[in-house]
Amino acid sequence: MHFEILVEDQSGRRLLDVIVPKIIGPAHTCRVCSYKGVGRIPKNMRDTDQAQNRILLENLPKLLKGYGRTHAGYQDPTMYAVVVVCDLDRKCFKEFRTQLQGILNACNPKPQARFCIAIEEGEAWFLGDLAAIGAVYPQARLKGINEYIHDSICGTWEVLADALYKGGASALREKGWMMIGAEKAIWADKISPQMNVDENASPSFCYFRDKLRELLNNR
């Protein structure tokens, strides 16, 4: 089976490039496509004319319609799936999922697609595997991590930064969003190879993992 996985940024792509093969195994393939931010769903779910901006949600209606047309032409469309991965941030979970499903329902034909939302941010998936963090950051400051409630809305990347970055989240924030993004990419490169996909305490990570396996089992 082949998976097309759409993710909102480079750090997410670096994470998924490593962990998806761990989940689906060597008999299946995937391509992870990253964007330059999550953006917003277009009003009335219209196709954007700003595809060059590469903002995930702004392009999603057009992307899913294109996948639907492509997959419909295959002999066995069930062998292909699109998985959209994005952060919840401060959105209402129920409303956001409804909006995403509305985009899919507007496609004719519809691709086989799933929406997986990291709650609150992708760093929650790292925090779900403390052994992986400890393997590459043995000197991590664990107090904040140990008090962290999995998938809570609390400023997730800041929790990880306070544990791993010299001076914590406040020092990293002072350097600006480009440096924050670069540091997140470093975390992904270092932590994801150590992650055990079967032992993760983040509910949203487990949902993502189980959806991939469900698609494999139902093909």
Secondary structure, 3 states (H helix, E strand, C coil): CEEEEEECCHHHHHHHHHHHHHHHCCCCEEEEEECCCCCCCCHHHCCCCCHHHCCHHHHHHHHHHHHHHHHHCCCCHHHEEEEEEEECCCCCHHHHHHHHHHHHHCCCCCCCEEEEEECCCCHHHHHCCHHHHHHHCCCCCCHHHHHCCCCCCCCHHHHHHHHHCCCHHHHHHHCCHHHHHHHHHHHHHHHHHHCCCCCCCCHHHHHHHHHHHHHHHHC
